[in-house]
Each structure stands twice: as C-alpha cells, then as structure tokens.
Amino acid sequence: MFGFFKNFFGSSTIDSELNAVVGAAMEGLDIQTAMAAHENWKLRLQAYLEGSSSEQFSPEIICFDNHCDLGQWIHGKGQANLGKFAGFTALLEHHKMFHYAASNVVALSQVGKDAEARKILDGSFSAFSKAVGEDLEGLYSIVEHSRSRMR
C-alpha cells in the first residue's frame, strides 16, 4: 500500500496536510460504487454486442469522460484537490481512454464491425478498465488509511 502512496503522492507517507486534501477530495464520491459501475460496463457492452441489450448507446456521448459520476468527480473535486499528483493524472488518463475505447466498441458495432469491436472490448477496453479499477482500489486504500489515522 505504501508503494501506492509514493506513486500517487510522490511520498510514502501521508501526513495531516494530505489527510485534509484526501478528505476534501473524496466528498461526493463513493469509490466502491464507482468501481462497480465501471466493472459493469464490460457486461453492458458484451450484452450490446450479443444483441441482448435493450440499452441504446451513442458513441458520441460515451466518448466523453465527464458524463458519468466518476468523471464528474474527476473533473470537479478530484481535479481541484488532487490534480497536482501523478496518481490522479494517471486515473484521469485511464478513465478518459476507458470511455474512448467503450465508444469505439459501440461505433464499430453500429457499422457492422463486430469482430473489431470484440477485439477492442477484450483488448484496450479491458486494459483501461483494469487500470481504472486499480487506480480506484489504490485511492480507496489511501482513503481508508487516511480515515484510520484520523480515528
């Protein structure tokens, strides 16, 4: 866990100043809900590709990373409080590419290129989804560590 502190904050310790920054940043974000929502995207896209989904996806909307709850947090309180840290920048970029890959899956499927869409779903989409999940898990560990220090 302390390795993630170093990767995220540039330090292997979390002091009272960082505790305050983390606390302010986390207002309005339920990390576990965000993780579950992003994990669910692969199932939703698989169902879409299989034709068993009733959802109407628009690649022109999915490509924007600021429409989901996590994206709104990233571009709001997250950026304001954690934007200067390398770990946050990684989360921002992974999340952006996650949405870009998801929109490519839908766009390719809509023009009948399901094989290419599946390659992206199993390739770059899955890789960015995993990266977002790992970033959120690390952030969750930081939040829990910060909370335990405040008790």
N, C-alpha and C positions, 0 to 999 in steps of 0.2 A: 504494500500500500504506500509506503513512504517513497518508493520509486515513482509512483504516480504523482505525488506531491511535487517532486523535483521536476518531472516532465510538465506538469500543469503550471506550477507557480515559479519554477526556477529555483526552488528551495526544497529541502527535505523536511522542513519543519513548518508548522502552521502556528503563527503567533496570534495575539489578541487582535491585531490590525486585520490579519487575513480572516480571522473568525468573523469580524464585523462585516467585511466585504462579502464573504460567502453567505452570511445570514441575509444581508440586504439583497444579494443577487437571487437567492432562492425563493423570495416572495413570489407567489403566483405560479410556481412550477412544482408539479408532483412528478418527480423523476421516474418513479415506478410506473405511473400511468403513461408517461411519455415513452418509456421503454416498451411497454406492452403495445401501445398504438403503433409504434414503428415496426415491431416484430410482426404485427398483424398485417402490415402492408403486403408482405410476400404472399400470404394466404389469399388476400383480396385480389392480387394480380394474377395468381395462379388460377383462381376461380374465373377471373375475367378471360384469361387465355383459353380456358376449357369451355367457355360459353355457359358456365353455370352461375354466373353472377348477374344480379339484376341492377347492379350499380352502373351508372353512366359516368365514365371517366373522360376527362378532357385533358389532353397533354399540355394544352396552352395554359391550364390552371395548375396542374400537378407540378409543372416545372418550377413554379415559384416556391421558394423555401420559407416564405413568411406567412403562409396561409394557415398552417397547422398550429396547434397550441405551442409545440416546442419551438417552431420557427418564430412565432410572435414573441416568445420569451427570449430567444437568442438575439433577435433584432431589437429588443427592448431592454429589460432589466439585465439580462445576461451581458449584452454588449456594454451597457453603461457601467456595470460593476466589475466584470471580468475580462473585458475586451483587450486589455493590455497583456494578458497572459497567453503564452504559446498554446497551452492545452485548450483554452477556449477557442482560439483561432482554428485549431485542428477540428474541434467539434463543429464549428461554423462551416468549414470547408467540406467536411464529411457529410454534413446534413444537406448542404447545397447540392453536392454530387449525388446523394441518395435521391433527391427529388428529380434531378436531371435524368438519372438512369430510369426511374419509375416512369417519367414522361416518355422516354424513348421506347420503353416496353409497350406502352399504350399506343403511341404513334405508329410503331411498326405493325402492331396487331391490326390497327384500323385500316392499314393499306394491304392487309393480307400476308404480311411477312411474319407469320407466327414462329417459324423456326428461328429467325434472327431475334425476335422478341424473347423467346425462351433462353437463347444464349446470353442475352443481356441480363435477364432475370436471374439466371444461375451464375452469371459471371460478375460483371461490375456492380449490378444492383445488390447482389448478395454481399459482395466485399464492402461496399459502402454502408450497407445495413449493419453488417458486423462491426464496422468501425464506429458507427454512431452508437451502437449498443455498448461497445467497450468504453467509449468516451463517457457515456451516461453512467455506466457502472462505476467508473473511476470518480466521477463527480459525486455520485451517491456515497461512495466511501469517504470522500472528503467531507461531505455534509454530515454524515454520521459521526465521523471523528471530531468535527468541529462541535457538534451538539454534545458529544460525550465530555469534551473538555469544559463546556460551559455548565455542566451539571455539578 
